[in-house]
Amino acid sequence: MNKSRNFLYGSLLLLPAAVLLWTFTYQPVLATIYNSFFTTPKGRRPSVFIGADHYTRMIEDPVFWQALTNNILYAAVTIPASMGLALAMALFVNSRMSGQGLVRMAYFTPTVLPMVAVANIWLFFYAPSYGPVDQLLGLIGLGHNNLLGTPSTALWSLIVITIWKEAGFFMIFYLAALQQISPTLIEAARLEGASPWQIFRRVTAPLIMPTTLFVLVNALIGAFRLVDHVIALTKGGPDNSTTLLLFYIYETGFQYWDTSYAAALTVFLLAVLALIALFQFGYLDRKVHYR
């Protein structure tokens, strides 16, 4: 009787969270998978079951492959760069220095800026001829570049913006992790004659590995869900050079109104994220030391 009462009580406590998860997570995912096997209903023409035709179309779609290539390059550069810069900033502001609070605020400010403000700032920075970036390039004879309007430089320009905006956010987590490390461990390593690099490699880095895994998960998710920067700055151009997977899904579903093909693209993106999550928590999590 007590077990039944406890089970009922626990189920009622879990019910609100279960309803929210089903309504806003599991049901949309299942609906997306279901819709990916049907055509898009238009006007009086109902949707028709077509099997895996959308996935075959995806394989033959050059824009999809370009968006996937762009996204892989974008993730491969932004994730290690933003995490490395965040860790370096956290180590710097964690040391004793004057004006420590102002430096921390300066590092974190790009994170809290609204996207419209960020877009306007960097549109000015990247402006040909009079923009600060182009003027600096002009000092070495490389001026008069439309960085956001040239296919070879547009994606790299977005990468720079992402690193600038994300590094301060990740720095907060690293700073919190560094402040949890006992000073006695650092002092003991110094007494043993360890160099600063050895202290970081043997003491600091292993102890902040849980935070590193957490930041890595967030960075990977962020790299594959980026869409606001693209919409505000380039709209996928020029010549699809800044088209990323989520932007291509948005463009297909809400501009071209091919919602079924967008559903198939979404299923692919979900599968990629699921595989990444399995690797992270199935392999990397085993190498993380939790205190």
Salt bridges, closest charged atoms under 4 A:
GLU187 OE2 - ARG190 NH1 3.27
ASP228 OD1 - HIS229 ND1 2.92
ASP258 OD2 - ARG57 NH1 2.78
